[in-house]
Amino acid sequence: MSVLTQRELDVLNKAAKGLSNKDIASELFLSVHTVETHLRSIFNKIGVGSRIEAVAQALKKGWITLEDLS
């Protein structure tokens, strides 16, 4: 079970695909500020300091898969 909310997983999935905060916001109908807030929450919850580390953790834990990224 993930410690992240579904919305945080949605944001992380988009970040894993290489989308910018602005593009994530547009695709998920959020403000850029909300995306930034979700990313900070993700980093804090899983103890990482960057998007790359967050994506690596999510892949390791099975929260996202390589198939999700294609």
N, C-alpha and C positions, 0 to 999 in steps of 0.2 A: 504494500500500500504506500502510495506517495505521500510525502509530507507537504506537497504543494497542492494548491487549489487547482481546479480545472482551468481557470483563467490564467493562472501562472504557467501551467503546462502549455496552454495555447501560445502564450507569449514566448516561452522558451523554445517551443517548436519552430516558431517563425524566426526567432533569433538564430536557431541552429541552421536554418536555411539561408542565413546570411542577410536577412532583411534588416534595414536600418530601423531605428526607433520610429521614425516618421512613417515608413512603409508598414511596420507592424501596426501602428496606430490606425492607419488608413484601412488596412485589411480587417481589423477587429473592431472597427468603429469606436475607437478610444482616442483620448487626447495623448499627445506625446508625453505629457507629464504623468499620466496614468501608467503608460508603458514603463517609464523610468521608475516609478514607484514599484511596479510589479517586479522589475528586474532587481532592484535593491532588496526587496523582500525575498526573492529567490536566493540571491547571494547570501543573505543573512541566514536563511533557513538551512541551507546546505553547506554553509561554511566555506564559500569560495569568494574570490575577488574579481572575477572577470567572466565575460560571456563564454569564452573558450573553456574555462574550468567548469562552468555550469553545464555546458553542453556535454563535456566529457563525463561528468558525474551522472547526468541524465541517461546517457548511453550505457554507462556501466551499470546503473541501477535498473535499466530496462524501461524507464519512463518514456523514452523515445527510442525509435529504432532507425537503422539506416534506411529502411524502406519508407519511413515517414518523411525522410529528407529528399526523396526523389520526386 
